[in-house]
Amino acid sequence: MFKNYIKTAYRSLYKNKAFTAINILGLAMGLATCLLIVLYVVDELSYDRYNIKHDRIFRVNEDLKFGGNHVEYAVAMPPLAKTLKVEYPYVEDAARIKNAGTTHVRKGNTNLVENRVAFADPSIFNVFTLPMLSGDAKTALTEPNTVVITESTARKYFNTTDAVGKPIIFNDHENFKVTGVIKDIPTQSHFNFDILLSMVSLPDSRTNEWLRSNYNTYVLLKDKSYAATLQASFPAMLQKFSGQQMQSELKMSIKEFEAGGSFFHLNLIPLTDIHLQSNMTGELGANGTEQYVYIFSAIGLFILLIACVNFMNLSTARSANRAREVGVRKVLGSSRKYLIYQFLAESLMLTSGATVIAVVAVFVLLPMFNNLSGKQIAIDVTTAKWFAPALLFVISAVGSLAGSYPAFYLSAFQPITVLKGKLSAGFKNSRLRSFLVVFQFGISVFLIIGTVVIYNQLHFIQTKNLGFNRNQVLIIQNTGELGDQAGVFKKELATIPGVKSSTLTGFLPTAGWRNTRIYFKDATYNQKDALFPQTWQVDADYIPTLDMKIVQGRNFSAANLSDSSGVIINEAAARFLGLKNAVDKPIYQSQGGERAADNIKQLHIVGVVKDFHFNSLRQQIEPVIFTYDGNNGALAIRLNTADINGVIGQVKSRWATISPNMQMNYSFMDQDFDAIYRTEQRIGKIFIIFTTLAIVIACLGLFGLAAYASEQRTKEIGIRKVLGANVTIIVGMLSKDFIKLVLLAIVIASPLAWYLMNMWLQDFAYRTSIHWWVLAAAGAGAVLIAFVTISYQSVKAALANPVQSLRSE
């Protein structure tokens, strides 16, 4: 019996080749898109789950509100990890990680740039699952100047994974010894370091400061249920360990601090939530966004539903063609149950064929998708364990879902009715089919509007006046390695034609290096007037090089000795301090120390710079204070030449003269700026692709429906032509029913898309608006696409010879 179902289904599908091709193509496109999205979502949800103890690992975050500033940090105080392990018996272990930033590693006579370097406590191997290939995990990072490297790093520098005991030189003078080699950290980790330096090599790691936070701190609990207990104990712990230091530095107790509206809290976040739910200051890498996981999941589901809708629409639309077949089968004794099995068999065969094509497409398209999404997704043995069962589920679920309605619908025909030719199968008579067309194009219109809004916001970001000019600014990122020679290097560059100016500082609007200090409006320590701004060390060339604008006062000057105690503030800081004319006004900086005289330093404001963006446009501009101080973390060079490559060559030549064994690491400021919005740019491109696929799939179904609608009205068209109707009238008659449904879809989808995309835009403090023309253009585009799809079949029917359609009458 089963063999007969398959054979009959094959014959039916082969007989209707056009129907079969449209259905298989539409389903294959929908399934391939859905599978790619599933791989993306699974990858996003799998972050940090490679750790065997992941359910018991938590990171300690800091939430600080002081004066008018509220900042959330992914870092905590230096002594916190040790304190947690000693004070709380349910804490099994704790470990700290501190990003070391750009580091140079000696290979032969050359220093190579490494950006994935961090300091780590020895306990990191007990907290995280970092399998050691060689070396002893218990002692690997206990001594100063020891280092653990990944297997790929070991091959890179030593051509072997057996590198334990070998020397390695950092920053041209720091000698370390390799004490361990670990497996490469999986890509699905919120931190990906290739080199782990012993934490005891970092002098300030041993300090007992409870008011300074710069270490990513993780705790391993004996049971995850203790997380709430530990978090509830944080206030008492802070009172015990940080209260005295707060009294010394701020001249107030924690209770007085909180009574003034400020707070200083610690909280826990599960390890597996960090990637999608944490975007705080001090993250160890670029995390994802939970919002986009939901968006892509919805898009994948919608596209799959569109493909299923196509199947149901086309199957029921051709019901008139199969009505007599059903009638004859029933007369010959076939029960409804067997007819349902027959139609479901056809559906499952179609789905199986589409799935095979979809899987092949996924393997072919996966490298392109990885490049587009910035992922490294691979279908390996681990993936196959869930991927293969998922495909079987997809075949059975989609086949049953897409084929169930046609099966029950077609098998319900009464033989007497259909054999007498009384079955009405016209397009207008199917409310469900009309609903499904509205559903398809509603999703398509929604995706079109979403894509336009995302691209408008990206265009807004790219063209907005940021308060500085990022064009033709070359950034040398590792000038700190030059030491005292950094100033000499800057002077050398001034002699190169095409170099307009340069500034030596690591504090740049597109860089991740941030520093905060506490300031007061007066010397009374009134926390309501306290300011906790970004504090950047800059030179006198900073503002002109970045093309910023002074709105009050003046710039720093090397000739003015008093500028060593002067500051330049931005407009946001001036607004917070309530200073309409801030020039020459005093401002007081907290210094710490045990004596009151050491606790504050009076500075004077020499100028106010126009507000500029140094964070994502998702955030409001925060207060910033420039101090006139030396910092050689990086060098920004303003170019004024068409020969960019020639100037870079000369810069490299000057670098090689000063530091011949060290690689120069550089980028352009506009590229660094774009990197801040890389996620949005990728999302925009993926949105366009998925929207196009959704429209193509919907149009395939519409094309098939138009073909069957034309076929069912062949004799009507012939009669109308004989009575004088021209091609335009015939095309309008055949198209209007579909266009009405598309217009209804636009009316339903547009307000929903406007509302949801407005919610997405709320994530940006600075954003564009959704103009009326966006909705109008999306609707017009959908109507045009639908009309073009329908018109081929309509024109074909309108041009047919009426003699052919009426000859049997």
N, C-alpha and C positions, 0 to 999 in steps of 0.2 A: 504493500500500500504506500509506504513512504517513498519507495522508488518511483512509483507512479506519480506522486505529488511533484517530485523533483523534475521528472521528465515532462509533465504537463506544464509546469511553471517555466521550464526552459523554452518550450515551444512557444508559449504565450509571449514571453519576453523577446524572443528572437523575431517573432512575427511583427512586433511593434518596436522596431529598432530605434526610431526617433524618441519615443517615450522612454525606452530603456536607457538610451544614451544621456538624455537630459536628467533623468533621475539619478543615475550612477554618478554623473559629473557633479551635480549639485550636492549629493550626499558626500561624495569624496572630498569636495572642497570644504564642506562644513565640518566633516570629521577631522580632516588634516589640521584645520585651524583650531578646532577644539583640542586636539591632542597636543599641539604646540603650546597652547595656553595652559593645559594641564601640566605639562612638563615645567613650564615657567612657575606656576603656582606651587607645585610640589617642591621645586628648588627653593623658592622663597620661604616656604614653611619648614624646610629641613635644616635651617641654619642652627649650628651649634649642637645638633642632636647626635653628632658623631661622638660626643663625650658620653662615656658610659654612665657617669653620675650626673648627667645634665639636669635631672629633675630636682637635685639637691643643691645646685650651684646658683648663687644669687650675686648680683653686683650691688655695691653700696653707692647710692647717688646722694648728692647734696642739693638741697633746695634753700636758696638764700634770698631773703628780701631785706634790704637795708636802705633806709631813706626812700628814694623814689625808684630804686633799682630792684628788679626781681630776676634772678638768674638761676637756671637749673644746670647743675654740673654732673658729668659722668665720672667725676673724680672725687677723692676724699683725702683726708689728712694722712701724713706720713706714718704716725704711730697707730693708726686705726686697726690695721690687719693684726698686728701683734697683740693689741689690747683685746680684740674680739676673741682670739684664740685662748688667751689667759683667763679672761673674766667670765666667759660663758662656756659651761661644760658641754652644751649641745652643739657648739661649733667644732666640727671635726678638724678643720684646717682653714687657713686663709692665705691669700697670695696677692701680691701687688705687681702691676705692670706699668711701666712708664715709657711712652714712645720717645725714642732717641732722635727722631727726625732724620734728616739727610746725613749720612755718614760715608766716609771714604774708606775703602778696604784695599790694602796693598796686594797686587797680583803682579809678580815679577817687578818690573820697574815702573809700573803704572798703578795709579790709585783709581779704582772703579767706584762709581756712585752707587750706594745702596740706600733705598728709601724704606725698607721694611726691617728696621732694627729697633729693638726695645730692650730696656732693662727689666729683669724679672727676678722675683724671689725664688729660692730653691724649691719652695712648696708648690710652685706652679705645676710640677709634674704629678703631684698628688691630687691637686684640684682638677686639672684638665687631663684629658686623654691624649697624651703626646708620646707615642711609643718610641722608646730609645732603641736605636739600631746598634749603637756602641757607646760604652761609657756607663757610669753608675748614676741613675737619676737621683739618688739620695744625696750624693755629694757633688754633683756636676756643677752647681752654681753657688757653692758655699764659700768659696775663696775669692778674694779680689782678683781682677784681671783674668777671669775665666769666662769662657763663652761656649754656648751650645748652638750648633748650626743645623739646618735641615739637610737632608740627603742631596737635594739638587744644588745647594750652596757648596756642600763638600765636593761634589763633582766639578763644580765651576772653578773652585780655587785649588783643589788638590787632585782632581781627576780620579778620585776614589771616595767611597763612603767610610773608609777606615782612616779617619782623620784625627782620632783622639791622640792628644799629646803634641800635635803639630802647632807651631806658632802662627799667629795671624796679627797683622799690624793694622790698627785703625787710625784714621786721621793723620797718617804719616809719622806718628811718634808714639802712639799708645800700643804697647805690646801685650797681647792676650794669648792665652793657651786654650786650645780646643779641648774641652773635657767631655763632650758628648755630641752625638749625631742622632737626630730624631727624624722620623718620617715627615714628609712635607705636610704642613697643616692643610686640611681640606679647604677647598674653595668656599664651602658653606660654613664659614666661621666669621664672627663679627670682628676678629682680628686675624691678620695673616702676616706673620713675621717670619723672616728667613734666618734671622740672627738674634739670639737672646744673650745679652750680657748680664753678668752677675750683678745683682742689685747693690751688693756691698761695695762695688766699684764706684758707686755714685755717692759722694760725700753727704749730700743733704738727705739721703734716704734714711739716715740714722737720727735725724732731728726729732725733737719732741714737740713740734709746733702743731697746735690744734686749731689754729685760725688760718692755716694755709693749706689749700687742697690742690694737689697735682698728681695723685697716684690713682690709677684705676684699680679698685680694690674688690676682690671677690672672696666670698665665704662659701665653704662647703659644710652644710649642716648634716648632722647625723640622721635627721629625718626632715623632709620638706615641711612637715606640719609645724616645725619650730620657727618658721619664717615670721609668722604673726607675733610670736612671743619676742623674738629678737628685735623686730621693728618697734614694738611697744616699749622696749628697754632703752632705746636710743636717747630719749630726753634726759633720763637720769644719768646715763653715761656721759653725755655732753656736759651736764651740770658738774659732774665730778672732775672731768679732765680738762675742759676748756674754759670753765668759769673763771679761774684765776687769771688766765691769759687774756680773757676778754676784759676783765677788770683793769689789767695793766695797760692794755692797748687802747681801749675805748672809754675807760674810766666809768664803767657801768657793769652791773651784774646781768646775767642772762634774763632774769625777771624784768629788770628795768629795760633791757634791750627789747623784749617782747611787748612790754607795756607801751612802748613808743610806736607800735605798729610794725616792727621788724620781726623777723624770725630766722632761725638757723636750724634746719631740720636735716636728718638723714633718713633715707628710705631705701627699700630693697626692690630690685626688679629681677624676675626670674631670667636665667641665662638665655632661655629659648625665646624670650620676648624682646630681647635687645634689638635684634636686627630690624624688626618691623614696627616696634613701638617706642623706640628711643632715638631722639635726635637732639641730644643735649650738647652743651659746650664740653669739649674734652673727649669726644668719642674716639675710639681707636681706628675707625675706618668709616667709610661712607655707608650708612645704613639704608635699608629700603623703607618703603611706606606701606602700611597696612591698607591704606585707602586704595592704592593701585592694585593690590591683590584682589580686593573685592570688585574693582572695576573690570579687571581682566576676566575674572571668574564669570561675571555677569555677561560680558561680551561673548565669551566662549559658549555659554549656555544659550544665549540669544541666537548666535549663528547656527548652532546645532538645531535649535528649534525652527529656524527659518528653513533649514534643509529638510527637516521632517515635515514641515508645513507644505513644502513643495511636493513631497511624495503624496501626502493626503489629498492635496488639491488636484494634482494630475490624475490620481487614481479614480477619484470620484467624478472628475470632469469627463473622463472617458467611459463613464458608467453605461451610457447609451450603447456604446460599441460592444459591451460585454453583457448587456441585459438579455439578449436572446440566448447567449451561451448559458447563462444561469438558468433561464427558463427551460431550455432543452435538457440540461443536466437534471433539473428537478423532476421533469416529466419522466425521464429515464430512471428515476429512483434514487438520485443522489440526495442525501439529507443535508440540512443546512450546516451541520457540524463539519461534514467533510468538505463543503464548499469554503467554510472559514479556514480549515486547515490548508486548503489549496491556495487561497489568497495570501495567507500568512507565509506559506512556503515561498511564494514569489517575492514577498517582501524581504524575507531572510536571505534569499539568493541575491537580491539587489544590494542589500546591506553588506553582505559578505564581500561581494565584488568591490563595492565602494570602499570598504575598510582596507582591503588589500592595496588598492590604489592610494588610499590615504596614508597608510604606513610607509609605502615607498616614497611618497611625497615628503613625509616627515623626515626620513633619513636624508633625502636630497636637500631639503630646505633647512635642516637644523644648523649647519654651519653659518648660513646667512642670517638665520634668526638669532644665533648667539652673537654675531657681530653687531646686529641691530640693537639687541637688548643689553649688551655688555655682560652676557653670561658665559659660562663654560659648561653648559649642559651636555651630557653624553649619555647615550643609551648603552649601559654596560650590564654586567651580570646582576648587580644590585637593582638597577632600574627594571631589568627584564622580569624580576620576581613579582613586581606589581603591574608592570606594563602589559604582559601577556594576558593575565586574568582580566585586566581592565578591558582589553580588546574584545575578549569573549563576551564580557558583560555588555559592551557597547553594541556588538552585533545583535545579541539577543534583545537588549532593551530598546535600541533604536528600531530594530526590525519589527518588534512587537508593537512599539508605540506608533511608529509611522504606518504600519500595516493594519493595525487593529480596526480603525474606523472604516477604511475601505473594505476590509473583510466583512465586517458586520453589516455595512451598508449594502454592498453588492449581493451578499448572500440572502438579504431580506426581500429581494424582488419576488413578486408573485408571478408564477409561470403564465397564468391566464392573461394577466395584464400586459406583460412584456411581449407575449407571442401575438397579441392582438395589435401591438404597436402603439399602445396607449400611454406608455411611459414618457413622462415629460422630463427631459434631462437638460433643459436649457440653462444657461449661465445664471440668469436672473432668479431661478428657483432655488438656489442653494444659499441659504443664509450663512451656514457654517463656512462655505468656501469664500464668501464675501468677507466674513470676519477674519479668516486666515490671511487673505490678501491685505486687509487693513493692518493686521498684526505685523506682517512682514515689512511693509513699507513704513509703518510706524517706527519700528526698530531702525530701519535704514535712515529715516529722517533724523531720529535721535542721534545716531552716530555721526551724521553729516554735521549737525549743529555742534556736537561735542568737539569734533575735529577742528572746525573753524574757530571755536572759542579758544581752544588750546593754542592754536597757531597765532591767534591775535594776541594772546597773553605773552607768548614767546617773542613776538615782534615788538610788543610794548617794552619788554625787558631789554631787548637788544638796542632799542632806539631811545630809551629814556635817558635824560640828562642825569648822570650819576654824581655830579659834583666834582668829577675828575675826568681826565681824558686818558682812556686806556689804549688808544691807538698808537702804534709805533713806539711802544715802550718795551725794551728788552730787559728781562730780569735775570741777573746772574744770582743763582740761588745759594751758592755755597761759598760766598766770600768770607764767611766766618772762619774758614779753614786757612785763610791767608794771614790771620792774626794781625800784627801791626802793619803788615804790608798792604792791607786792604786800602788804606788811605793813599798809599803810593800808587796802587792800581787805578784808583779813581782819578788821580791827577794825570796819569798816563793816558787815560781814555779821552781826556779833554783835548788832546792834541790830534785826535782822529777826525778828519773831515766827515761830516754827517752826524756827529755826536753833538747834540744841542746842549744838553746838560745831564747831570746824573746826581743821584742821592744815595747815600750809604745808610741803610737801615733795614732791619728785618720786618718792620711793621708796615705792611702794605695793604691796601683795601681788598686785594684778592687773595691774601695769604691767610694761613690758618693760625699763625702765631699771635696770641693775644695776651695782654697783661692788664690786670686791674689793680687799682690802689684806692684807698679811702681818702676822701677829701671832705672838708667842712667849709661852710660859708663863713663861719667865724671861729674863734678859738674856744668856744664854750662846749664843744662836743655835743651839740644838739642834733640828735640823730634824725629829726624831721628835716633838717637842712643838710643832711649828709648826702654825699654823692659818691657813687661807686663806679666810676667810669672806666672805659678803656684808657690806658695810659701808654702812649707810644713815644719812644725815644727817636727823635729825628734830628736832622741837621738843617742848616739854613737853606739848602738847595731842595728840600723836600717839596714844599708847596709849589714853587715854579716848575719843577720837573714833572709833577703830576698834574700841572695846569689847574690847580685849585684856586679859589677866589677868596681873598681877604675882604670881609665886609666891614670890619671895624679894626682900628689900630694898624699894626704893621707885622711884617714877618720877622723871624729871628735874624740877627746879624752877628757875624763873627767879630765885628769891630766893637760891638757893645758888650762889655764884660758883665753887665748886670743881667744879661739874658740867661746866664747860668741858673738864676733863680726865677726866671720868667717862664710862663706857659702860654700856649695858644689853645683856646677852647673852640669847640664847634657850636653852632647855633643851638643845638639841642641842650648842651650843657648850660649855655647862657639862659635859655628859657627855664631850665630847672632851678637855677640859682636866682631867678627873678631879676636878672640884670639887663636892663635895656641898653645901657652903655657900660660895657664890662671892662673897657680899657683902663689899666692902672688900678683896678680893684684888687684887693688881696684875696687869696684863697689859701686854705690851710690843709696840708697833707699830713696824714697820720704816719708816724715813723716807727711806732712800737718802742720797746725799751722799758726798763724798770722805773726810770725817773721821769717825772712829768716834763722836764725840760727836753728830754730826748723824744718825747712822744708826739711832737708836732713841729712842722716846718712851714714857715710863712713864705708863700710865693706870690708873685704878682702877674696879672694877666696883661700881656703885651698886644694881643690881637684876638680876633674872632674869625674863624674860617667858615665859609658857607657849608651847610650840611652836605655830607657826601655819604654814599652807600658803601659800607664795607662788609655787610652781611647780605644774605639772600633778601630779595625784595619781599619775601614772606614776613620779614621782621621790620618793625619800625626802626628808624635811625636812633641809635643810642648816643648818650653823651660820650665825647672823646676829648682827651686832653693831651696835647703835644708838649713834651719837655725837650729842652735843648740839651741833648746828651748824646754821647757816642754810642753807636750800635752798628756792628758790621755784619749783621746776620745775612744781608742780601744787598745787592746793588741794582737800582733801577736806572736805566739809561734812556733818555728821551732822544729818539733819532729824528733826523730831518733830511732824509735822502730817499731816492728811488732805488739805490743799490744796497738793499738790505743785506744780501748775502756777502757783498764785499766788505761792509762794515763789520759784520759778524766775524769774518775771517781775520780782520785786523784786531778785533777784540780778543779772539782766541790767541793770536800771535803775542799780544801784550801779556795775556795770562800765562802763556807758556814760558815767557821770559822770567816771570816772577815765581811761578810754581810749575816747573817742567814735568813733574811726576804726578800731578794731580789733574784729573779730568774736570773740565769746566761744565757745570750743569746749568742750563739756561732754558728759558721759555719766554713767551710773549704775554704781556699782561692781558690782552684780549682773550687769549686761549685760557688763561687761568680763570678769567671771569666766566667764560662759557662753561668751564668745568663745574662751576657752582650749580648751573642749571642743566647739567647733562641728563639728569633723570627726566626732567620735563621735555627735553629735546627728543630723547628716545621714546618717551610715551607718545609724543606728537607724531613721530614717524610710524610707530606701531599702530596708532589709532587710524591713520590714513590707510594703511594696508588692510586692517581688519574691516574698516568701513567700506573700502572698495570691494572686498570679498563678500561682505554681507549684501551689498547692492547687486553684485554679479549673480549671487545665488538667488536672490529674490527675482531678478530679471529672468533667470532661466525658467523659474516657475511661471512667471507671467507670460513668457514667450510660449510655453507649452499650453497654458490656459487659453491664450489668444488663438492658437492653432486649432484647439478643439472647439472653441466658441465659433470660429469661422466655419469649421467643418459641419457643426450642427445647424448652421444657418445658411448652408449652401443654396438650398432651393429658394429660401426667402430672398437672398441676394440676387439670384437669377431672375425672380419675378420683378423685383424692384428695378433691375437694369432694363428689363423688357418694357417696363412702364415709364422709363425715362430718367431714372436716377443716375447721376454721374459718379465718378470715382470719389470725389470729395465728400459727397453725401454718404456713400457707403462706408468710407473710412471713419467719418464722424460717428455713424451709427454703431459701428463695431467697437470704437474706442471709448465712447462716452461712459459706458458702464464701468470700465476699469479706471478711467480718470476720476470718476466720482469717488471710488474707493480710495484712490491715492490721496485725493483732497481731504477726505475724512481722516485718513491716517495723519496727514499734516496737522489738521486741527487738533487731533488728540495728542500727538507727540511733541509739538512745539512748546506748549506751556510746561510740560514735564521736563523737557530738555533745558528750557530756560531756567527753571527752578533748581535742578540738580547741578547745572554748570555754574550757576550763581553761588551755590554752596561750595563748589570746588574753588572758585575765585576768592572766597572768604579766607582761604589759607594764605593769601598774599596781602600784606599790608598795603602794597602799592600794586594796583591792578587796573586793567582795562574794563570797559563796560560792554555788556551784550547789547549791541544796537539792534534796532528793529530790522535793519537790512540783512542781518545774519539769518534771522528766522525766515525772512522773505526769500533770500537767495537759496537757502536749504530747501524750502518748499518748491520753488521754481525749478531747482535742479532735479528734485525727485519727480516732478510732473514731466519734465523734459525727458528724463531717463525712461520713465514708464511709457511715454508716448512713442519714443524711438523704438522701444522694445516691441510694442504692440503694432506699430505702423507697418512693419514688414509683412506680417500675416494679414493685416487689414488690406493693404494695397494689393497683395497677392490675390486675396479673395475678390476684391473689387475689379481686378483686371481679368478675372476668369471669364471664359466664354459661357454665357447663360445657356446656350444650347446643350452644353455638356451636363449642366446640373438639372435641366428640365426634361431631358430626353426620355426619362423613364415615366413621366407623368402622362 
